[in-house]
Amino acid sequence: MSGNRIPWMVTCLAAMAIHVAVWADVQYAITDLGSLGGGRSEAMAINNLGEIVGTSSNAAGTFDAFSYANGS
């Protein structure tokens, strides 16, 4: 039984090495989007164009939706 595990383990290790190699060249930047005057904001989704949508608390403590694209 243990002889059958070796090819599976080698396959898993090879897949992990490929995954690391593919993502090793990925570069990104983190941008603080701030809030709408409250103490909390949260991005919910980002698309392949870098457009972000989420929610943020305002000064009254309620949450409003926001969208962020092209720097604003």
ZADO-1210 file (C-alpha; in nm, 4 decimals, padded with zeros to 6 digits):
<atoms>
<atom x="00.0000" y="00.0000" z="00.0000" code="MET" pos="1"/>
<atom x="00.2763" y="00.2491" z="00.0851" code="SER" pos="2"/>
<atom x="00.4323" y="00.1932" z="-00.2585" code="GLY" pos="3"/>
<atom x="00.1164" y="00.3357" z="-00.4154" code="ASN" pos="4"/>
<atom x="00.1484" y="00.6587" z="-00.2171" code="ARG" pos="5"/>
<atom x="00.4881" y="00.7587" z="-00.3589" code="ILE" pos="6"/>
<atom x="00.3697" y="00.8511" z="-00.7133" code="PRO" pos="7"/>
<atom x="00.0773" y="01.0445" z="-00.5616" code="TRP" pos="8"/>
<atom x="00.3095" y="01.2342" z="-00.3274" code="MET" pos="9"/>
<atom x="00.5534" y="01.3120" z="-00.6094" code="VAL" pos="10"/>
<atom x="00.2643" y="01.4414" z="-00.8210" code="THR" pos="11"/>
<atom x="00.1453" y="01.6657" z="-00.5347" code="CYS" pos="12"/>
<atom x="00.4941" y="01.8034" z="-00.4729" code="LEU" pos="13"/>
<atom x="00.5411" y="01.8732" z="-00.8446" code="ALA" pos="14"/>
<atom x="00.2053" y="02.0524" z="-00.8618" code="ALA" pos="15"/>
<atom x="00.2975" y="02.2652" z="-00.5593" code="MET" pos="16"/>
<atom x="00.6332" y="02.3573" z="-00.7129" code="ALA" pos="17"/>
<atom x="00.4650" y="02.4637" z="-01.0370" code="ILE" pos="18"/>
<atom x="00.2094" y="02.6687" z="-00.8433" code="HIS" pos="19"/>
<atom x="00.4850" y="02.8508" z="-00.6510" code="VAL" pos="20"/>
<atom x="00.6840" y="02.9138" z="-00.9696" code="ALA" pos="21"/>
<atom x="00.3810" y="03.0600" z="-01.1491" code="VAL" pos="22"/>
<atom x="00.2934" y="03.2978" z="-00.8638" code="TRP" pos="23"/>
<atom x="00.6537" y="03.3969" z="-00.7871" code="ALA" pos="24"/>
<atom x="00.6520" y="03.6693" z="-01.0558" code="ASP" pos="25"/>
<atom x="00.3164" y="03.8233" z="-00.9573" code="VAL" pos="26"/>
<atom x="00.3542" y="04.1831" z="-00.8416" code="GLN" pos="27"/>
<atom x="00.0878" y="04.3972" z="-00.6808" code="TYR" pos="28"/>
<atom x="00.0390" y="04.7101" z="-00.4750" code="ALA" pos="29"/>
<atom x="-00.1868" y="04.7692" z="-00.1771" code="ILE" pos="30"/>
<atom x="-00.3826" y="05.0959" z="-00.1743" code="THR" pos="31"/>
<atom x="-00.5553" y="05.2295" z="00.1364" code="ASP" pos="32"/>
<atom x="-00.9027" y="05.3314" z="00.0182" code="LEU" pos="33"/>
<atom x="-00.9913" y="05.5012" z="00.3459" code="GLY" pos="34"/>
<atom x="-01.3509" y="05.5145" z="00.4669" code="SER" pos="35"/>
<atom x="-01.6621" y="05.7258" z="00.4252" code="LEU" pos="36"/>
<atom x="-01.6019" y="05.8962" z="00.7602" code="GLY" pos="37"/>
<atom x="-01.6542" y="05.5983" z="00.9885" code="GLY" pos="38"/>
<atom x="-01.4192" y="05.3490" z="01.1403" code="GLY" pos="39"/>
<atom x="-01.4613" y="05.0532" z="00.9078" code="ARG" pos="40"/>
<atom x="-01.4491" y="04.9729" z="00.5383" code="SER" pos="41"/>
<atom x="-01.4324" y="04.6419" z="00.3571" code="GLU" pos="42"/>
<atom x="-01.3698" y="04.5500" z="-00.0047" code="ALA" pos="43"/>
<atom x="-01.6096" y="04.2781" z="-00.1192" code="MET" pos="44"/>
<atom x="-01.4934" y="04.2149" z="-00.4764" code="ALA" pos="45"/>
<atom x="-01.2318" y="04.3160" z="-00.7307" code="ILE" pos="46"/>
<atom x="-01.2389" y="04.2424" z="-01.1029" code="ASN" pos="47"/>
<atom x="-00.9629" y="04.1965" z="-01.3606" code="ASN" pos="48"/>
<atom x="-00.9708" y="04.5721" z="-01.4364" code="LEU" pos="49"/>
<atom x="-00.8892" y="04.6589" z="-01.0735" code="GLY" pos="50"/>
<atom x="-01.2373" y="04.7951" z="-00.9996" code="GLU" pos="51"/>
<atom x="-01.3362" y="04.7399" z="-00.6365" code="ILE" pos="52"/>
<atom x="-01.6748" y="04.7394" z="-00.4644" code="VAL" pos="53"/>
<atom x="-01.7463" y="04.7161" z="-00.0955" code="GLY" pos="54"/>
<atom x="-01.9014" y="04.8782" z="00.2092" code="THR" pos="55"/>
<atom x="-01.7845" y="05.1485" z="00.4455" code="SER" pos="56"/>
<atom x="-01.9256" y="05.2979" z="00.7615" code="SER" pos="57"/>
<atom x="-02.0040" y="05.6673" z="00.7592" code="ASN" pos="58"/>
<atom x="-01.9866" y="05.9225" z="01.0417" code="ALA" pos="59"/>
<atom x="-02.3390" y="05.8250" z="01.1566" code="ALA" pos="60"/>
<atom x="-02.2277" y="05.4610" z="01.1950" code="GLY" pos="61"/>
<atom x="-02.4377" y="05.3216" z="00.9114" code="THR" pos="62"/>
<atom x="-02.2868" y="05.1370" z="00.6173" code="PHE" pos="63"/>
<atom x="-02.2925" y="05.2592" z="00.2592" code="ASP" pos="64"/>
<atom x="-02.1762" y="05.0886" z="-00.0579" code="ALA" pos="65"/>
<atom x="-01.8753" y="05.2200" z="-00.2513" code="PHE" pos="66"/>
<atom x="-01.7033" y="05.1568" z="-00.5808" code="SER" pos="67"/>
<atom x="-01.3412" y="05.2412" z="-00.6589" code="TYR" pos="68"/>
<atom x="-01.1946" y="05.2580" z="-01.0084" code="ALA" pos="69"/>
<atom x="-00.9038" y="05.4407" z="-01.1717" code="ASN" pos="70"/>
<atom x="-00.7836" y="05.6023" z="-00.8497" code="GLY" pos="71"/>
<atom x="-01.1140" y="05.7348" z="-00.7151" code="SER" pos="72"/>
</atoms>
